[in-house]
Amino acid sequence: MTGVVAEILTVEEAARLLRLSPYTVRKLARQGRLPGRKVGRGWRFRKDLLLAWLEGRWEGADSAWLEAVLAGLTDRLEALAEPEAWLEAMARAARPARYLPGEGLIVEG
């Protein structure tokens, strides 16, 4: 890249761009499946390479996008599998709801 400065993103900025959690972005970068570089204690990402990764033009892109989305969903589902996390998520819901074993989720209102 002669004469052009690439936009450099932090983990949080890369996560927003890719619509993934920062945890998933770090995990993919550690595994070498997402183009990034460890700088000190943090990660840095070139925006142009992340966009190429999204389009499947980066060498390590094979099925990493789908795997990343599935990993993010799995993390969220695992968190909801814990009763306390499930109750907290329902408490934050726009409409009151409760879970009755054997009956399922009851949304009030």
DSSP file (Angstrom, degrees, kcal/mol; ACC not computed):
  #  RESIDUE AA STRUCTURE BP1 BP2  ACC     N-H-->O    O-->H-N    N-H-->O    O-->H-N    TCO  KAPPA ALPHA  PHI   PSI    X-CA   Y-CA   Z-CA
    1    1 A M              0   0    0      0, 0.0     2,-0.5     0, 0.0     3,-0.3   0.000 360.0 360.0 360.0  86.7    0.0    0.0    0.0
    2    2 A T        -     0   0    0      1,-0.2     3,-0.1     3,-0.1     0, 0.0  -0.699 360.0  -8.1 -86.1 124.4    2.1    2.8   -1.2
    3    3 A G  S    S+     0   0    0     -2,-0.5     2,-0.5     1,-0.2    -1,-0.2   0.398 110.3 101.9  77.5  -3.6    1.0    6.3   -0.3
    4    4 A V        -     0   0    0     -3,-0.3     2,-0.6     0, 0.0    -1,-0.2  -0.952  60.5-147.8-118.1 131.5   -2.3    5.2    1.2
    5    5 A V        -     0   0    0     -2,-0.5     2,-0.2    -3,-0.1    -3,-0.1  -0.862  17.8-137.3 -99.2 123.5   -2.9    4.8    4.9
    6    6 A A        -     0   0    0     -2,-0.6     2,-0.4    -5,-0.1    40,-0.0  -0.494  23.9-107.7 -77.4 146.9   -5.3    2.1    5.8
    7    7 A E        -     0   0    0     -2,-0.2    40,-2.7     1,-0.0     2,-0.4  -0.628  35.0-148.9 -74.8 127.5   -8.0    2.7    8.5
    8    8 A I  E     -A   46   0A   0     -2,-0.4     2,-0.3    38,-0.2    38,-0.2  -0.848  12.6-162.5-103.4 132.2   -7.0    0.8   11.6
    9    9 A L  E     -A   45   0A   0     36,-3.5    36,-2.2    -2,-0.4     2,-0.1  -0.834  12.4-133.3-115.3 150.2   -9.8   -0.5   13.9
   10   10 A T     >  -     0   0    0     -2,-0.3     4,-2.7    34,-0.2     5,-0.2  -0.339  41.7 -94.2 -83.9 176.2   -9.8   -1.7   17.5
   11   11 A V  H  > S+     0   0    0     32,-0.4     4,-2.6     1,-0.2     5,-0.2   0.923 127.2  49.1 -58.2 -45.6  -11.6   -4.9   18.6
   12   12 A E  H  > S+     0   0    0      2,-0.2     4,-2.1     1,-0.2    -1,-0.2   0.907 112.5  46.9 -64.4 -42.0  -14.7   -2.9   19.5
   13   13 A E  H  > S+     0   0    0      2,-0.2     4,-2.3     1,-0.2    -1,-0.2   0.905 113.3  48.9 -66.3 -41.5  -14.8   -1.1   16.2
   14   14 A A  H  X S+     0   0    0     -4,-2.7     4,-2.5     2,-0.2    -2,-0.2   0.894 109.4  53.1 -63.8 -39.9  -14.2   -4.3   14.2
   15   15 A A  H  X>S+     0   0    0     -4,-2.6     5,-2.1    -5,-0.2     4,-1.3   0.911 109.8  47.7 -62.7 -42.6  -16.9   -6.0   16.2
   16   16 A R  H  <5S+     0   0    0     -4,-2.1    -2,-0.2     2,-0.2    -1,-0.2   0.922 112.2  49.6 -63.6 -43.2  -19.4   -3.2   15.3
   17   17 A L  H  <5S+     0   0    0     -4,-2.3    -2,-0.2     1,-0.2    -1,-0.2   0.913 120.0  35.9 -61.2 -43.7  -18.3   -3.4   11.6
   18   18 A L  H  <5S-     0   0    0     -4,-2.5    -1,-0.2    -5,-0.1    -2,-0.2   0.549 105.8-125.9 -87.9  -8.7  -18.8   -7.1   11.4
   19   19 A R  T  <5 +     0   0    0     -4,-1.3     2,-0.3     1,-0.2    -3,-0.2   0.926  69.4 123.2  58.2  47.3  -21.8   -7.2   13.8
   20   20 A L      < -     0   0    0     -5,-2.1    -1,-0.2    -6,-0.2    -2,-0.1  -0.806  69.6 -93.4-124.5 168.2  -20.1   -9.7   16.0
   21   21 A S     >  -     0   0    0     -2,-0.3     4,-2.1     1,-0.1     3,-0.2  -0.545  32.5-119.0 -78.4 152.4  -19.3   -9.6   19.7
   22   22 A P  H  > S+     0   0    0      0, 0.0     4,-2.5     0, 0.0     5,-0.2   0.861 116.2  58.5 -57.1 -34.9  -15.8   -8.4   20.7
   23   23 A Y  H  > S+     0   0    0      1,-0.2     4,-2.4     2,-0.2     5,-0.1   0.930 106.6  46.2 -59.5 -46.3  -15.2  -11.8   22.2
   24   24 A T  H  > S+     0   0    0      2,-0.2     4,-2.6     1,-0.2     5,-0.2   0.883 110.7  53.0 -66.2 -38.9  -15.8  -13.5   18.9
   25   25 A V  H  X S+     0   0    0     -4,-2.1     4,-2.2     2,-0.2    -1,-0.2   0.936 111.6  45.8 -61.5 -46.4  -13.6  -11.1   17.0
   26   26 A R  H  X S+     0   0    0     -4,-2.5     4,-2.8     2,-0.2    -2,-0.2   0.921 112.8  50.7 -61.4 -43.5  -10.7  -11.8   19.5
   27   27 A K  H  X S+     0   0    0     -4,-2.4     4,-1.9     1,-0.2    -2,-0.2   0.926 111.6  46.4 -62.5 -46.0  -11.3  -15.5   19.2
   28   28 A L  H  <>S+     0   0    0     -4,-2.6     5,-2.3     2,-0.2     6,-1.0   0.883 113.1  50.2 -64.1 -38.4  -11.3  -15.5   15.4
   29   29 A A  H ><5S+     0   0    0     -4,-2.2     3,-1.3    -5,-0.2    -2,-0.2   0.925 109.5  50.6 -66.1 -44.1   -8.1  -13.3   15.4
   30   30 A R  H 3<5S+     0   0    0     -4,-2.8    -1,-0.2     1,-0.3    -2,-0.2   0.874 110.0  51.0 -59.5 -37.1   -6.3  -15.6   17.8
   31   31 A Q  T 3<5S-     0   0    0     -4,-1.9    -1,-0.3    -5,-0.2    -2,-0.2   0.529 114.5-118.9 -78.8  -6.2   -7.2  -18.6   15.6
   32   32 A G  T < 5S+     0   0    0     -3,-1.3    -3,-0.2    -4,-0.4    -2,-0.1   0.644  85.6 114.3  78.1  14.1   -5.8  -16.8   12.6
   33   33 A R  S   <S+     0   0    0     -5,-2.3    -4,-0.2    -6,-0.2    -5,-0.1   0.512  70.2  52.4 -94.9  -7.4   -9.2  -16.9   10.9
   34   34 A L  S    S-     0   0    0     -6,-1.0     2,-0.6    -5,-0.1    -2,-0.2  -0.998  94.4-112.4-129.3 131.0   -9.7  -13.1   10.9
   35   35 A P        +     0   0    0      0, 0.0    11,-0.3     0, 0.0     2,-0.3  -0.486  66.5 118.2 -69.4 111.9   -7.0  -10.7    9.5
   36   36 A G        -     0   0    0     -2,-0.6     2,-0.4    -7,-0.2     9,-0.2  -0.964  49.7-131.6-161.1 172.4   -5.6   -8.9   12.5
   37   37 A R  E     -B   44   0B   0      7,-2.4     7,-2.4    -2,-0.3     2,-0.5  -1.000  19.9-124.3-139.4 136.6   -2.4   -8.2   14.4
   38   38 A K  E     -B   43   0B   0     -2,-0.4     2,-0.5     5,-0.2     5,-0.3  -0.678  27.6-174.7 -78.3 124.5   -1.7   -8.3   18.1
   39   39 A V  E >   -B   42   0B   0      3,-3.3     3,-2.0    -2,-0.5     2,-0.4  -0.944  61.2 -50.1-124.1 106.9   -0.2   -4.9   19.2
   40   40 A G  T 3  S-     0   0    0     -2,-0.5    -2,-0.0     1,-0.3     0, 0.0  -0.528 122.2 -22.0  64.9-123.6    0.8   -5.0   22.9
   41   41 A R  T 3  S+     0   0    0     -2,-0.4    -1,-0.3    -3,-0.1     2,-0.2   0.479 130.3  62.7 -96.0  -3.9   -2.1   -6.3   24.8
   42   42 A G  E <  S-B   39   0B   0     -3,-2.0    -3,-3.3    -5,-0.0     2,-0.3  -0.637  76.3-116.3-118.2 174.4   -4.7   -5.4   22.2
   43   43 A W  E     -B   38   0B   0     -5,-0.3   -32,-0.4    -2,-0.2     2,-0.4  -0.832  19.8-162.3-109.3 148.6   -5.7   -6.3   18.6
   44   44 A R  E     -B   37   0B   0     -7,-2.4    -7,-2.4    -2,-0.3     2,-0.4  -0.983   6.0-165.6-130.1 144.8   -5.7   -4.0   15.6
   45   45 A F  E     -A    9   0A   0    -36,-2.2   -36,-3.5    -2,-0.4     2,-0.5  -0.982  20.8-129.0-133.3 139.1   -7.5   -4.6   12.3
   46   46 A R  E  >  -A    8   0A   0     -2,-0.4     4,-2.0   -11,-0.3     3,-0.4  -0.779  18.6-143.7 -85.1 126.6   -7.3   -3.0    8.9
   47   47 A K  H  > S+     0   0    0    -40,-2.7     4,-2.4    -2,-0.5     5,-0.2   0.884  98.3  54.9 -58.6 -41.6  -10.7   -2.1    7.7
   48   48 A D  H  > S+     0   0    0    -41,-0.3     4,-1.8     1,-0.2    -1,-0.2   0.868 109.0  47.8 -63.0 -35.7  -10.0   -3.0    4.1
   49   49 A L  H  > S+     0   0    0     -3,-0.4     4,-2.3     2,-0.2    -1,-0.2   0.858 109.9  52.4 -73.0 -34.7   -8.9   -6.5    5.1
   50   50 A L  H  X S+     0   0    0     -4,-2.0     4,-2.2     2,-0.2    -2,-0.2   0.909 110.1  48.5 -65.5 -40.7  -12.0   -7.0    7.2
   51   51 A L  H  X S+     0   0    0     -4,-2.4     4,-1.7     2,-0.2    -2,-0.2   0.884 111.2  50.1 -66.2 -37.5  -14.2   -6.0    4.3
   52   52 A A  H  <>S+     0   0    0     -4,-1.8     5,-2.9    -5,-0.2     6,-0.7   0.892 109.0  53.0 -64.9 -38.9  -12.3   -8.4    2.0
   53   53 A W  H ><5S+     0   0    0     -4,-2.3     3,-1.1     4,-0.2    -2,-0.2   0.910 107.0  52.1 -61.4 -42.7  -12.8  -11.1    4.7
   54   54 A L  H 3<5S+     0   0    0     -4,-2.2    -1,-0.2     1,-0.3    -2,-0.2   0.880 110.4  47.8 -60.7 -38.4  -16.5  -10.5    4.7
   55   55 A E  T 3<5S-     0   0    0     -4,-1.7    -1,-0.3    -5,-0.1    -2,-0.2   0.463 117.7-112.9 -83.7  -0.7  -16.6  -10.8    0.9
   56   56 A G  T < 5S+     0   0    0     -3,-1.1    -3,-0.2    -4,-0.4    -2,-0.1   0.654  85.7 118.2  80.0  15.0  -14.6  -14.0    1.0
   57   57 A R      < +     0   0    0     -5,-2.9     2,-0.3    -6,-0.2    -4,-0.2   0.468  48.8  92.1 -93.4  -1.7  -11.6  -12.5   -0.7
   58   58 A W  S >  S-     0   0    0     -6,-0.7     3,-2.1    -5,-0.1     4,-0.2  -0.743  84.2-121.0 -93.5 143.9   -9.2  -13.0    2.2
   59   59 A E  G >  S+     0   0    0     -2,-0.3     3,-0.5     1,-0.3    -1,-0.1   0.826 110.4  44.8 -53.2 -40.7   -7.2  -16.3    2.2
   60   60 A G  G 3  S+     0   0    0      1,-0.2    -1,-0.3     2,-0.1     4,-0.2   0.196  86.6  98.9 -90.2  18.6   -8.5  -17.5    5.6
   61   61 A A  G X>  +     0   0    0     -3,-2.1     3,-1.2     1,-0.2     4,-0.7   0.646  38.4 125.9 -83.0 -14.9  -12.1  -16.7    4.8
   62   62 A D  T <4 S-     0   0    0     -3,-0.5    -1,-0.2     1,-0.3     3,-0.1   0.570  99.1 -26.9 -14.4 -89.8  -13.4  -20.1    3.7
   63   63 A S  T 3> S+     0   0    0     -3,-0.2     4,-2.1     1,-0.1    -1,-0.3   0.071 104.1 117.4-120.3  23.5  -16.4  -20.6    6.0
   64   64 A A  H <> S+     0   0    0     -3,-1.2     4,-2.5     1,-0.2     5,-0.2   0.835  70.1  58.0 -64.2 -33.3  -15.2  -18.4    8.9
   65   65 A W  H  X S+     0   0    0     -4,-0.7     4,-2.3     2,-0.2    -1,-0.2   0.957 109.8  42.6 -62.9 -49.8  -18.1  -15.9    8.6
   66   66 A L  H  > S+     0   0    0      1,-0.2     4,-2.6     2,-0.2    -1,-0.2   0.911 114.7  51.1 -62.8 -41.8  -20.8  -18.5    9.1
   67   67 A E  H  X S+     0   0    0     -4,-2.1     4,-2.5     1,-0.2    -1,-0.2   0.882 109.2  51.6 -62.2 -37.9  -18.7  -20.1   11.9
   68   68 A A  H  X S+     0   0    0     -4,-2.5     4,-2.3     2,-0.2    -2,-0.2   0.919 110.5  47.4 -65.9 -43.4  -18.4  -16.7   13.6
   69   69 A V  H  X S+     0   0    0     -4,-2.3     4,-2.4     1,-0.2    -2,-0.2   0.932 113.8  47.8 -63.0 -44.9  -22.1  -16.0   13.4
   70   70 A L  H  X S+     0   0    0     -4,-2.6     4,-2.8     1,-0.2    -2,-0.2   0.887 110.2  52.5 -63.4 -38.5  -22.8  -19.5   14.8
   71   71 A A  H  X S+     0   0    0     -4,-2.5     4,-2.4     2,-0.2    -1,-0.2   0.911 109.8  49.0 -63.7 -41.1  -20.2  -19.0   17.5
   72   72 A G  H  X S+     0   0    0     -4,-2.3     4,-1.9     2,-0.2    -2,-0.2   0.907 113.1  46.5 -64.6 -41.5  -21.9  -15.7   18.5
   73   73 A L  H  X S+     0   0    0     -4,-2.4     4,-2.7     2,-0.2    -2,-0.2   0.903 111.3  51.9 -66.3 -40.3  -25.3  -17.3   18.6
   74   74 A T  H  X S+     0   0    0     -4,-2.8     4,-2.7     1,-0.2     5,-0.2   0.919 108.2  51.5 -62.3 -43.3  -24.0  -20.3   20.6
   75   75 A D  H  X S+     0   0    0     -4,-2.4     4,-1.9     1,-0.2    -1,-0.2   0.918 112.3  46.4 -58.9 -43.8  -22.5  -18.0   23.2
   76   76 A R  H  X S+     0   0    0     -4,-1.9     4,-1.9     2,-0.2    -2,-0.2   0.905 112.9  48.7 -67.5 -40.9  -25.8  -16.1   23.6
   77   77 A L  H  X S+     0   0    0     -4,-2.7     4,-1.2     1,-0.2    -2,-0.2   0.895 110.0  51.9 -66.1 -39.0  -27.8  -19.3   23.8
   78   78 A E  H  X S+     0   0    0     -4,-2.7     4,-0.6     1,-0.2     3,-0.2   0.893 108.6  51.6 -63.1 -38.3  -25.4  -20.8   26.4
   79   79 A A  H >< S+     0   0    0     -4,-1.9     3,-0.8     1,-0.2     6,-0.3   0.888 110.1  48.8 -65.2 -37.8  -25.8  -17.6   28.5
   80   80 A L  H 3< S+     0   0    0     -4,-1.9    -1,-0.2     1,-0.2     6,-0.2   0.700  96.5  71.6 -75.7 -17.7  -29.6  -17.9   28.3
   81   81 A A  H 3< S+     0   0    0     -4,-1.2    -1,-0.2    -3,-0.2    -2,-0.2   0.746  80.6  86.4 -69.1 -21.4  -29.4  -21.6   29.4
   82   82 A E  S <X S-     0   0    0     -3,-0.8     4,-2.4    -4,-0.6     3,-0.3  -0.688  83.7-135.1 -79.7 127.6  -28.4  -20.4   32.8
   83   83 A P  H  > S+     0   0    0      0, 0.0     4,-2.4     0, 0.0     5,-0.2   0.853 102.4  51.5 -53.5 -40.0  -31.6  -19.7   34.8
   84   84 A E  H  > S+     0   0    0      1,-0.2     4,-2.3     2,-0.2     5,-0.2   0.921 111.2  46.6 -65.9 -42.4  -30.3  -16.4   36.2
   85   85 A A  H  > S+     0   0    0     -3,-0.3     4,-2.4    -6,-0.3    -1,-0.2   0.882 111.6  52.7 -66.1 -37.7  -29.3  -15.1   32.8
   86   86 A W  H  X S+     0   0    0     -4,-2.4     4,-2.2    -6,-0.2    -2,-0.2   0.925 110.4  46.9 -62.7 -45.1  -32.7  -16.2   31.4
   87   87 A L  H  X S+     0   0    0     -4,-2.4     4,-2.2    -5,-0.2    -2,-0.2   0.895 111.7  50.7 -65.0 -40.1  -34.6  -14.3   34.1
   88   88 A E  H  X S+     0   0    0     -4,-2.3     4,-1.4     2,-0.2    -1,-0.2   0.906 109.7  50.7 -63.6 -41.5  -32.5  -11.2   33.7
   89   89 A A  H  < S+     0   0    0     -4,-2.4     4,-0.4     1,-0.2    -2,-0.2   0.908 111.7  47.3 -64.1 -41.0  -33.1  -11.2   29.9
   90   90 A M  H >< S+     0   0    0     -4,-2.2     3,-1.1     1,-0.2    -1,-0.2   0.878 107.1  57.1 -67.5 -36.2  -36.8  -11.5   30.5
   91   91 A A  H 3< S+     0   0    0     -4,-2.2    -1,-0.2     1,-0.3    -2,-0.2   0.823 107.0  49.5 -63.6 -30.4  -36.8   -8.7   33.1
   92   92 A R  T 3< S+     0   0    0     -4,-1.4    -1,-0.3    -3,-0.2    -2,-0.2   0.537  87.9 115.8 -84.6  -6.7  -35.2   -6.4   30.4
   93   93 A A  S <  S-     0   0    0     -3,-1.1     4,-0.1    -4,-0.4    -3,-0.1  -0.210  75.3-122.4 -64.0 154.0  -37.9   -7.4   27.8
   94   94 A A  S    S+     0   0    0      1,-0.1    -1,-0.1     2,-0.1    -4,-0.0   0.840  99.0  40.6 -67.0 -33.2  -40.3   -4.7   26.6
   95   95 A R  S    S-     0   0    0     -5,-0.1    -2,-0.1     1,-0.0    14,-0.1  -0.928  98.7-102.3-117.2 141.9  -43.3   -6.6   27.8
   96   96 A P        +     0   0    0      0, 0.0    12,-3.1     0, 0.0     2,-0.3  -0.347  49.3 170.2 -60.5 138.5  -43.6   -8.6   31.0
   97   97 A A  E     -C  107   0C   0     10,-0.3     2,-0.3    -7,-0.2    10,-0.2  -0.974  16.9-165.4-146.1 158.3  -43.1  -12.3   30.5
   98   98 A R  E     -C  106   0C   0      8,-2.5     8,-3.8    -2,-0.3     2,-0.5  -0.990  18.2-129.3-145.4 153.6  -42.7  -15.4   32.6
   99   99 A Y  E     -C  105   0C   0     -2,-0.3     6,-0.2     6,-0.2    -2,-0.0  -0.902  17.8-168.4-106.4 125.8  -41.6  -19.0   31.9
  100  100 A L  E >>  -C  104   0C   0      4,-2.7     4,-2.7    -2,-0.5     3,-2.4  -0.960  29.2-118.0-113.8 118.3  -43.8  -21.8   33.2
  101  101 A P  T 34 S+     0   0    0      0, 0.0    -2,-0.0     0, 0.0     4,-0.0  -0.275 101.3  14.5 -54.2 133.5  -42.2  -25.3   33.0
  102  102 A G  T 34 S+     0   0    0      1,-0.1    -3,-0.0     0, 0.0     0, 0.0   0.132 127.9  57.6  86.7 -20.4  -44.2  -27.5   30.7
  103  103 A E  T <4 S-     0   0    0     -3,-2.4     2,-0.2     1,-0.2    -1,-0.1   0.685  93.2-144.1-111.8 -28.2  -46.1  -24.5   29.3
  104  104 A G  E  <  -C  100   0C   0     -4,-2.7    -4,-2.7     2,-0.1     2,-0.4  -0.606  49.7  -9.1  98.7-160.0  -43.3  -22.3   27.9
  105  105 A L  E     -C   99   0C   0     -6,-0.2     2,-0.6    -2,-0.2    -6,-0.2  -0.639  56.9-160.3 -82.7 126.7  -43.0  -18.6   27.7
  106  106 A I  E     -C   98   0C   0     -8,-3.8    -8,-2.5    -2,-0.4     2,-0.5  -0.939   5.1-159.5-109.7 114.7  -46.1  -16.6   28.7
  107  107 A V  E     -C   97   0C   0     -2,-0.6     2,-0.3   -10,-0.2   -10,-0.3  -0.840  10.4-150.1 -97.3 125.8  -46.0  -13.0   27.4
  108  108 A E              0   0    0    -12,-3.1    -2,-0.0    -2,-0.5     0, 0.0  -0.679 360.0 360.0 -95.4 148.2  -48.3  -10.6   29.3
  109  109 A G              0   0    0     -2,-0.3    -1,-0.2   -14,-0.1   -12,-0.1   0.458 360.0 360.0  85.8 360.0  -50.0   -7.6   27.9
